[in-house]
């Protein structure tokens, strides 16, 4: 299963996904393409929770 980065929308192939680039927030797992997107999410998670729900 492929995923999209929950910050920038970049497509992440499951075979290339880095298991360290995930965060659990309010019972849901969010995936990221890079450490910068992960750090951005950690700073403002509410902004991206709403965005991810609308994708």
C-alpha positions in Angstrom: 0.0 0.0 0.0 1.3 3.4 -0.9 0.9 6.5 1.3 1.1 10.2 0.9 3.1 12.5 3.1 0.6 14.1 5.4 2.4 17.5 5.2 3.3 18.0 1.6 1.3 15.3 -0.2 4.4 13.6 -1.8 3.6 10.0 -2.7 5.6 7.4 -0.6 6.0 3.9 -1.9 5.6 1.4 0.9 8.8 -0.5 -0.2 10.8 2.8 0.2 9.0 4.1 3.4 11.2 4.9 6.3 9.6 3.5 9.5 11.1 6.3 11.5 9.1 8.9 9.5 5.8 8.2 11.2 4.0 9.8 14.1 0.9 8.7 16.0 -1.4 11.5 16.9 -4.9 11.2 18.4 -5.1 7.5 17.5 -4.0 7.9 13.9 -0.7 7.2 12.2 0.7 10.0 10.0 3.4 9.4 7.4 6.1 11.7 6.2 8.5 11.8 3.2 11.3 13.4 5.1 12.5 14.6 8.5 11.6 18.2 7.7 7.9 17.3 7.1 7.9 15.3 10.2 9.3 18.2 12.3 6.7 20.6 10.7 3.9 18.2 11.7 5.2 18.0 15.3 5.2 21.8 15.5 1.7 22.3 14.2 -0.2 18.9 14.2 -3.7 20.4 14.2 -3.0 22.2 10.9 -2.2 18.8 9.2 -4.9 16.7 11.0 -7.6 18.8 9.3 -5.7 18.7 6.0 -5.2 14.9 6.1 -8.9 14.3 6.8 -9.8 16.2 3.7 -7.6 14.2 1.3 
